[in-house]
Amino acid sequence: MTAGLSTAQLTEKHLSTLDQALDAIRTRVYWSPFPEHPKAYGPEGVPGSPSPADGQAAFEALRGKRFELDQPGTDGWAGGEVSPYGPELGIEYPHPDADVLLPAMRAAMPQWREAGPEARAAVCLEILARINARSHEFAHAVMHTSGQAFMMAFQAGGPHAQDRGLEAVAYAFAEQTRTPHSADWSKPQGKREPLELRKEFTPVPRGISLLIGCNTFPTWNGYPGLFASLATGNAVLVKPHPRAVLPLALTVRVAREVLRDAGFSPDLVALAAERQGEGIAKALAVRPEIRIVDYTGSTAFGDWLEANARQAQVFTEKAGVNTVVIDSTDDYKGLLSNLAFSLSLYSGQMCTTPQNLLIPRDGIGTDAGHKSYDEVVADLATAVSGLLSDDARANALLGAIVNGQVEERIGAAAQLGEVALASRSVTNPDFPDATVRTPVIVKLDGAKPDSEAAYLSECFGPVSFAVAVDSAADAVRLLRRTVREKGAMTVGAYTTSPEVERLVEEACLEECAQLSLNLTGGVYVNQTAAYSDFHGSGGNPAANAVLCDSAFVASRFRTVEVRRPA
């Protein structure tokens, strides 16, 4: 797109994609406009996308420099990101003076509101299209801030995150257009003339939206809130995690460029980078100008936001204790392979990674014969070890440990019970300073009260507990308690028993948790697909919002009616 391209031209360019997204969220079928394989990008692939080498060069060119955004209210510079793989990024970002920046953002909103839902959706899709073309550059930015291995950083931080952003735009468009823009109203009065009014309905944004980004999935978790707010007419202030600024700073830069090119104020999207230890999220979140907050991170700060940012609509994704019930299976090898991958992917540093594996102490029935509790745990440990036995494959799956706290949890977990699988360090020849660790599996007895403190607390990272329970029914009772008290982003279960399946499903329906049953192939409990799967439920302590459903977008705007005589 060249500067000055109208919203009508943008609408024509992106209308088909929006229509397909609307159809996908209605039918829940597989669909994506963004190729997920790196080879699809380059001069012969996605239009406008540079080659992989040029994408990496673009990332390298950002290092050691100031990241200029030309936004108002810059009172200094902030930075300090160090890649989990070792290198310092050396990038400085604009530090905001909120007293200057927020009024400028507020002043940009009336024109954006008047543009209407269709034009806003078209501009958002253009932002996503330009980001998509730069997926290789974004992949390196995600990799060197989150510690994800390159392929995961490319897919989850690139096309899959873009899918989640587009999904939010589709939901936002659907909710804003549910009510017609105008209507003629006529009420019969018998012999008298009818009462007639002309009514107009306008989606009105709530105000400035604050996006508080996370360290591990800055784009995947950030794009739904960003695009849901922008598409519903709000300005968005992006406050990245201080260790993962670059992916969201790039996003802000692209958004500002597209807004300017389309004739809108670029101040509808701005960056708020913080200095070391500053903690500006807490100060920004309670300002009266902030009317929406999107947050992914710790339960403690999420609870604080929900309690204190009273002037705002607060959407949180916090922490939970994800649980898998293992009762029986007709594909024992597939069960072990599937769970081993789920436990290993990105070193368990996903909010959806299983933590507690509930296994009857008398064992489980399988297609390979009865397996005792000890055999199941030992076989799972062997499956994980086999999966990660080759260091090159291990590095490609595990990525790097994102911070020192995760490494400390690995060591502490080994002191909580009998270690069935010890964590080992893996050397990354390309990044010798990276901390790469394989999962640890610890055996716990669910009947012992002193084990509860371990398995009823989130242990973020490559740590899992094989919890011995009395029966499948006992496992379901513990599952219920865990979800009710601690929350869960995901629940998994393996069973060949219709009765056990019914009990698990009923527990998840009543406690409001997303359930995956008998996954033994290439779909994993800790992965969700945009347009089809719901990430989180919004109905248990792990999160008060869903990525993405109508409730995630509908309260970001209100409909104001103007009526006058016809």
TAZI-V921117 format. One line per field, one symbol per residue. ss: DSSP state (H for helix, E for strand, L for the rest). A space follows every 50 residues. Layout:
BEGIN
ss=???
END
This chain:
BEGIN
ss=LLLLLLHHHHHHHHHHHHHHHHHHHHHLLLLLLLLLLHHHLLLLLLLLLL LHHHHHHHHHHHLLLEELLLLLLEEEEEELLELLLLLELLLEEEEELHHH HHHHHHHLHHHHHHHLHHHHHHHHHHHHHHHHHLHHHHHHHHHHHHLLLH HHHHHHHHHHHHHHHHHHHHHHHHHHLLLLLEEEEEEEELLEEEEEEEEE EEEEELLEEEEELLLLLLLHHHHHHHHHHHHLLLEEEEELLLLLLHHHHH HHHHHHHHHHHLLLLHHHEEELELLLLLLHHHHHHLLLLEEEEEEELLHH HHHHHHHHLLLLEEEEELLLLLEEEELELLLHHHHHHHHHHHHHHHHHLL LLLLLEEEEELLLEELLLLLELHHHHHHHHHHHHHHHLLLHHHHHHHHLL LLLHHHHHHHHHHLLLLEEEELLLELLLLLLLLLLLELLEEEEEELLLHH HHHHHLLLLLLLEEEEEEELLHHHHHHHHHHHHHHHLLLLEEEELLLHHH HHHHHHHHHHHLLLEEELLLLLLLLLLLLLLLLLELLLLELLELLLELLH HHHHLLEEEEEEEEEL
END
